[in-house]
Amino acid sequence: MEISGIISAIVIGIVIGVLGRLVVPGRQRIGVLWTILIGIIAAFIGTAIASGFGVADTDGVDWIEWLFQIALAAVGVAAVSKVKLRR
């Protein structure tokens, strides 16, 4: 993986993490770094799921892939927030 690929993964992770965090109602008690990490993981897993369904590479914007990624980020943000809340 090249440095441009790492930088783009971080940028996409930030966007996906923030969008996932916006989807979850209420206040999340996690930091920015957790949001970025969850976004990066959700982006990779969402892309893999979209590839499995055959919708990862379409003409134009890959809306279905983005939906998978944002949904996974929302689940991740909610899960980590609940774990942090219990502590």
N, C-alpha and C positions, 0 to 999 in steps of 0.2 A: 504494500500500500504506500502510495506516495504522500508527501506532506500536504498536497492539495486535497487529496482524498480524506485525510484526517481532519483538516480544517473544515471541509464541507460537511463531514459527519458531525462535527461539533456544532456548526451553525444550524444544520437541519435538526440536530438534537435539541438545541435551544428553542427553536420554533415549535417543534412537536411537543416538547415538555411544557412550554407556556400555553399552547392551545389545549393540551390535556388538562392542565391545571385550571384553565378557565371553564372547562366543561364540568368539573367536579364542583357541586354546590358547597357553600360554606367556606370556612377558613381552613386552610391546610397549614399545618405546623411543620413544614419542611423548608429547608434552605434552597438557595439558588443552585448550589452544586448538586443536590439531590434531584432537583428538577431537570437539570441538564443531563445527568446520568440516566435518569428514567427516560428522558426523551431520546437519547442515543440508543438505548436498548430497545425501546419501542419502535424506533425507526428501522433498526435491523430486523427485528422479529416481524414487524408489519410488512416489510418488503418481502421476507421469506414466505409469509402467508399469501400475499398477493401473487407472488410467483407461482405458488402451489395452485392457486385458482386460475392462473393464466391471465391476470389483469395487471401485472406489474408494468408492462411496457405497452402503452397504448398511444394513439395519436393525440397530441396535445397534453393537457394536464392529467395526471393519473389520480383522479378524484377518489376512486375506490381504494387505492393504495394509501392515500392520505387519511381516509376514514379509518382504515385498519390501524394505522400508526397512531392517530389521535385517540382512538378508543383504547388501545393498549396503554398509551401514556396516561389516560384518565384512570384506568384500573390501577396502574402502578402508583400514581400519585395518591389515590385513595387508600391503597394498601399500606404504603409507607407512612402516610399521615396517621392511620389508625395505630400502627405499631409505635410510632413516636408518641402518640397521645396516651397510650397505656403506660409509658415509662414515667 
